[in-house]
Amino acid sequence: MLAVDLVRRGAARFAGRTAVRFENRSLTYAEVDEAANRLAHVLAGLGVGRGDRVGLLLGNGLWSISVDFACLKAGAARVPLNGRLSAPEHTRMLQDTGVSLLVYGPDMIITGGYNVYPREVEDALASHPAVGQCAVVGAPDATWVEAVTAFVTLRPGAAVSEAALRDHVRARLAGYKVPKTVHFVETIPYSPVGKILRRALRDPLWEGK
């Protein structure tokens, strides 16, 4: 029995039971199967069929398993890619494996040919004693495609400059991961379950682009 058949059976027998849990959120068997069906339909509409190879450039997340099963439902082979590799390295892998379509997560930032996970930049920023909360997104950039952009709240009574925060990150991460811009804000938007709403910060930066 194939893995996709197990999920289909699980959706039929245990529709309301939890199938996957990630960072205080969960999906039922029915939700995983429904999401996989929707994405499989999208893949088919893009011409993906049996035997095709789909590249997956995704971090850990609640919906990653649905993407995996969507590829199986479409009859495609999955080619997982390491997000810590550079864009040129990914290009070579895509060419070598014959991938016809690449699926990547919306939070990933592609800047100057490199891939940046917001979380690692946020962790570096958060380690500064003046930083209360922070979020990192990609902003449009004519040179870099996307520019790493940070939003930061300060702890009560604390003060720090943009340059000092950029130097703090530079001491901990590769240069291409250092924010090009740091915005000091009053609050960072969160969902009811505590997940950073990066889209609320990112979308205004892309308006009209």
Protein Blocks (a to p, Z undefined) as FASTA:
>chain_A
ZZklmmmmmmmmmmmpcfbdcehiacdfklmmmmmmmmmmmmmmnopaehiacddddddd
fklmmmmmmmmmnopacddddfkbcfklmmmmmmmnopabdcddfkbcceehiacdfklm
mmmmmmpmkbmbdcddddddfklopacdddddddehiacdfklmmmmmmmmmcfklpcfb
dcddfbdcddfkopacfklmmmmmmgoZZ
